[in-house]
Amino acid sequence: MKIRALLAGAAALLVPALLASSTTAATPHAAVSDLAPLDIEITGIEPLVLVEGDTAVITARLENRSQDTLTEVSVLLTAQGWTANSRPTLVRWLDGDSYDPAIYLGSEGYDELAPGARITVRFEVPAEDFQFNTWGPRGIELTASAADTASDRERSFVLWWNEPTVESTSVSVVAPVAQTARELSSLSTERVDELLAADPVPGLTLITDSTLAGAFTSGAVLPEFNADPEGLLTAAPEEYTAAVEAAAATGRPVVTWLGAPSEELLATGADLGDVVLVPSSAVSLDSETTPNAVLRTEPTTLAMIDDELSQLLAGSTTVDETTYELNAVEQRQLLAALTAVIGRERPWAGGRSMIASLPSTWSTENTAVLSVLSDAPWVVPVSLDAALESEPSTASATLPTTAELPEGTSVEGVPEKIREMQDIIADLATLAPDVAKRTASASERLNQLVSRAYREDPDARERSFNEAQWLVDFYLTGIAVAGPSSINMISTESEFPVNVTNSLAHDVDVKVSLTPSDPRLQILDDVEATLPAGQTVRVMVPVAGVGWGDFDVSARVLTTSGRDLTAAFPIDVRLRANWEDTGLIAIVAVAVAALAFGIFRTVQRNRKMGRSEIIDAAAEELDEILEAERGETK
């Protein structure tokens, strides 16, 4: 932990002056002041826990960051004179303005330090030199100074164990395994796969998005697609219940992890799974000491995540509203010190059971510090299941009645939009196997849009919706009715032609439907057809007409499941049903009339010219000739 002070290089060698100094100010790592000319950083404290007869080995890196040679350089090691019994007094040691060191442990001096030079400073201190009088943490301080320049100080802790009879504090660390908004957008599971494949760590319980768990059979699960609990419990409790029920199908405990809990959220009637985890900062306690993690067990187990421990596991700590970044050594020592103080708070009350969490973007590197839970004799690592089996806290613990939702939490209307878009995509998938393949991932990504990961980037949710909409529009605009614009129909039954264009790169199966504006045209059936890629096809729809009339027909192309692919295309129709029969009868009637009229005219003409008498005389003469021929024959 970095602490700066203006001290003269010569005065740095005077122990009483250093122990009494009060002109100090704590600053976070990586602050501007970290670029001061002289820098000291603790790089090692071994062993983690000192016992009688041990020697503490403390190493540090001393660096000249200036462009000038520093002279009369010294490093002083001092220690706190007492052991903290509470969490506030422990972390306040890290603030240089709060407590002064009281025990001189050693010093190293250097005539000069060249520009950019780095050297390792090493102290070996017998355990008895720390003047321990009880087990637990003891603060140490390294102060580096040089002539005419600002000094640099760093603070941490050593731990002492004199084998007292104490009950161990149980600590369970939970780690969410779910994709970030960026990983969801890119469909990347590389980081998640690495986390699930890592070797088990004592005390670490993975809480995995149930859709990612796969064959991973240990730990607990989050609701399906890491559904945002605050968002869905507020806007659509039934959707959250569905996500929890889907996760429960894995056979593992389902965890509702709330960042902004309230009694209002817990009372929505939604299924909250097997346990609800809440941050300690949201819990009002009537105790000044650390309670057990389990707050209550009815109607659902409610357990508290210790915020201070969780922040420490993420690599920082806060003292009086100032946040300090910790290096690996500082993080390890502070974790050991904090768990020791928790055990020292109420030695008469027995061991506590605690839960801490890793950050949402944790990696396997974050788990190295958890070795403290196995190495420190006053703490024992346990699984989440074991932590939840502990006795509920005797302290009165209450949640706020209502709570302001975290930024980016709102998912109002999102489930409805997801269902609507997925229904469209499911219908488009019936066009062809190629379409089904392309739309499957889009549908899956829509499911993920209720994820709490989108709190970090709410705009990414909208972008995912837009990408899905683009895909839908691509297929909807790829098929169109191309005509005709008008039709003349003269028979009672016929096939109505509809020209359909498929501009997509693959064949699709569709249905063509007609809707007349007049009941005199009856559609006998819709017609399913396969449209070759890049072609226009004439689809014939069977129809029946009754009577005469002029009206319009709307032609539409649908998926085989019945969803419209095109807007209604108007076609003008001139219906003249039975016109063929009527025309044929008229022609026959005209022909018969013409024949009768011709016969009539011929008869009349013959009468006028006396042609009937001539015909009769000719007939008699013919009869006589025939009779004569028959007589000769005889």
Secondary structure as the mmCIF struct_conf table of DSSP 4:
data_model
#
loop_
_struct_conf.conf_type_id
_struct_conf.id
_struct_conf.beg_label_comp_id
_struct_conf.beg_label_asym_id
_struct_conf.beg_label_seq_id
_struct_conf.end_label_comp_id
_struct_conf.end_label_asym_id
_struct_conf.end_label_seq_id
STRN STRN1 LYS A 2 LEU A 6
TURN_TY1_P TURN_TY1_P1 GLY A 9 ALA A 10
HELX_RH_3T_P HELX_RH_3T_P1 ALA A 11 LEU A 13
HELX_RH_AL_P HELX_RH_AL_P1 VAL A 15 ALA A 20
STRN STRN2 THR A 24 ALA A 26
TURN_TY1_P TURN_TY1_P2 HIS A 29 ALA A 30
BEND BEND1 ALA A 31 ALA A 31
HELX_RH_3T_P HELX_RH_3T_P2 VAL A 32 LEU A 35
BEND BEND2 ALA A 36 PRO A 37
STRN STRN3 LEU A 38 GLU A 46
BEND BEND3 PRO A 47 LEU A 48
STRN STRN4 VAL A 49 LEU A 50
TURN_TY1_P TURN_TY1_P3 GLU A 52 GLY A 53
STRN STRN5 THR A 55 ASN A 64
BEND BEND4 SER A 66 ASP A 68
STRN STRN6 LEU A 70 ALA A 79
BEND BEND5 GLY A 81 TRP A 82
BEND BEND6 SER A 86 SER A 86
HELX_RH_AL_P HELX_RH_AL_P2 ARG A 87 ARG A 92
TURN_TY1_P TURN_TY1_P4 TRP A 93 LEU A 94
BEND BEND7 ASP A 95 ASP A 95
TURN_TY1_P TURN_TY1_P5 GLY A 96 SER A 98
STRN STRN7 ILE A 103 LEU A 113
TURN_TY1_P TURN_TY1_P6 PRO A 115 GLY A 116
STRN STRN8 ARG A 118 PRO A 126
HELX_RH_3T_P HELX_RH_3T_P3 ALA A 127 PHE A 130
BEND BEND8 THR A 134 TRP A 135
STRN STRN9 GLY A 136 SER A 145
TURN_TY1_P TURN_TY1_P7 ALA A 147 ASP A 148
BEND BEND9 THR A 149 THR A 149
STRN STRN10 ALA A 150 TRP A 160
HELX_LH_PP_P HELX_LH_PP_P1 GLU A 167 SER A 168
STRN STRN11 THR A 169 VAL A 177
HELX_RH_AL_P HELX_RH_AL_P3 ALA A 181 SER A 186
TURN_TY1_P TURN_TY1_P8 LEU A 187 LEU A 187
HELX_RH_AL_P HELX_RH_AL_P4 GLU A 190 ALA A 197
BEND BEND10 ALA A 198 ALA A 198
HELX_LH_PP_P HELX_LH_PP_P2 ASP A 199 PRO A 200
TURN_TY1_P TURN_TY1_P9 PRO A 202 GLY A 203
STRN STRN12 LEU A 204 ASP A 209
TURN_TY1_P TURN_TY1_P10 SER A 210 LEU A 212
TURN_TY1_P TURN_TY1_P11 GLY A 214 ALA A 215
BEND BEND11 SER A 218 GLY A 219
STRN STRN13 ALA A 220 LEU A 222
BEND BEND12 PRO A 223 PRO A 223
HELX_RH_3T_P HELX_RH_3T_P4 GLU A 224 ASN A 226
STRN STRN14 ALA A 227 ALA A 227
HELX_RH_AL_P HELX_RH_AL_P5 PRO A 229 ALA A 235
HELX_RH_AL_P HELX_RH_AL_P6 PRO A 237 ALA A 248
TURN_TY1_P TURN_TY1_P12 ALA A 249 THR A 250
BEND BEND13 GLY A 251 ARG A 252
STRN STRN15 VAL A 254 VAL A 254
STRN STRN16 VAL A 255 TRP A 257
BEND BEND14 GLY A 259 ALA A 260
HELX_RH_AL_P HELX_RH_AL_P7 GLU A 263 LEU A 266
TURN_TY1_P TURN_TY1_P13 ALA A 267 ALA A 267
BEND BEND15 THR A 268 THR A 268
BEND BEND16 ASP A 274 ASP A 274
STRN STRN17 VAL A 275 PRO A 279
HELX_RH_3T_P HELX_RH_3T_P5 SER A 280 ALA A 282
STRN STRN18 SER A 284 LEU A 285
BEND BEND17 ASP A 286 ASP A 286
BEND BEND18 GLU A 288 THR A 289
HELX_LH_PP_P HELX_LH_PP_P3 THR A 290 ASN A 292
BEND BEND19 ALA A 293 ALA A 293
STRN STRN19 VAL A 294 ARG A 296
BEND BEND20 GLU A 298 THR A 300
STRN STRN20 THR A 301 ILE A 305
HELX_RH_AL_P HELX_RH_AL_P8 ASP A 307 LEU A 313
TURN_TY1_P TURN_TY1_P14 ALA A 314 GLY A 315
STRN STRN21 SER A 316 VAL A 319
TURN_TY1_P TURN_TY1_P15 ASP A 320 GLU A 321
STRN STRN22 THR A 322 GLU A 325
HELX_RH_AL_P HELX_RH_AL_P9 ALA A 328 GLU A 345
HELX_RH_3T_P HELX_RH_3T_P6 PRO A 347 ALA A 349
STRN STRN23 SER A 353 SER A 357
TURN_TY1_P TURN_TY1_P16 SER A 360 THR A 361
HELX_RH_3T_P HELX_RH_3T_P7 THR A 364 LEU A 370
HELX_RH_AL_P HELX_RH_AL_P10 SER A 371 ASP A 375
BEND BEND21 ALA A 376 ALA A 376
TURN_TY1_P TURN_TY1_P17 PRO A 377 TRP A 378
STRN STRN24 VAL A 379 PRO A 381
HELX_RH_AL_P HELX_RH_AL_P11 LEU A 384 LEU A 388
TURN_TY1_P TURN_TY1_P18 GLU A 389 GLU A 389
BEND BEND22 SER A 390 SER A 390
HELX_LH_PP_P HELX_LH_PP_P4 GLU A 391 SER A 393
BEND BEND23 THR A 394 ALA A 395
STRN STRN25 ALA A 397 THR A 398
BEND BEND24 THR A 401 THR A 402
HELX_LH_PP_P HELX_LH_PP_P5 GLU A 404 PRO A 406
TURN_TY1_P TURN_TY1_P19 GLU A 407 GLY A 408
TURN_TY1_P TURN_TY1_P20 GLU A 412 GLY A 413
HELX_RH_AL_P HELX_RH_AL_P12 VAL A 414 LEU A 428
TURN_TY1_P TURN_TY1_P21 ALA A 429 THR A 430
BEND BEND25 LEU A 431 LEU A 431
HELX_RH_AL_P HELX_RH_AL_P13 PRO A 433 ASN A 447
HELX_RH_3T_P HELX_RH_3T_P8 GLN A 448 VAL A 450
STRN STRN26 SER A 451 SER A 451
HELX_RH_3T_P HELX_RH_3T_P9 ARG A 452 ARG A 455
BEND BEND26 GLU A 456 GLU A 456
HELX_RH_AL_P HELX_RH_AL_P14 PRO A 458 LEU A 476
TURN_TY1_P TURN_TY1_P22 THR A 477 GLY A 478
STRN STRN27 ILE A 479 GLY A 483
BEND BEND27 SER A 485 SER A 485
STRN STRN28 SER A 486 MET A 489
BEND BEND28 SER A 491 THR A 492
STRN STRN29 GLU A 493 ASN A 502
BEND BEND29 LEU A 504 HIS A 506
STRN STRN30 VAL A 508 PRO A 516
BEND BEND30 SER A 517 ASP A 518
TURN_TY1_P TURN_TY1_P23 PRO A 519 ARG A 520
STRN STRN31 LEU A 521 ILE A 523
STRN STRN32 VAL A 527 LEU A 531
HELX_LH_PP_P HELX_LH_PP_P6 PRO A 532 PRO A 532
TURN_TY1_P TURN_TY1_P24 ALA A 533 GLY A 534
STRN STRN33 GLN A 535 GLY A 545
BEND BEND31 GLY A 547 GLY A 547
STRN STRN34 TRP A 548 THR A 559
TURN_TY1_P TURN_TY1_P25 THR A 560 SER A 561
BEND BEND32 GLY A 562 GLY A 562
STRN STRN35 ASP A 564 ASP A 564
BEND BEND33 THR A 566 THR A 566
STRN STRN36 PHE A 569 ARG A 576
TURN_TY1_P TURN_TY1_P26 ALA A 577 ASN A 578
HELX_RH_AL_P HELX_RH_AL_P15 TRP A 579 MET A 609
TURN_TY1_P TURN_TY1_P27 GLY A 610 GLY A 610
HELX_RH_AL_P HELX_RH_AL_P16 ARG A 611 THR A 633
#
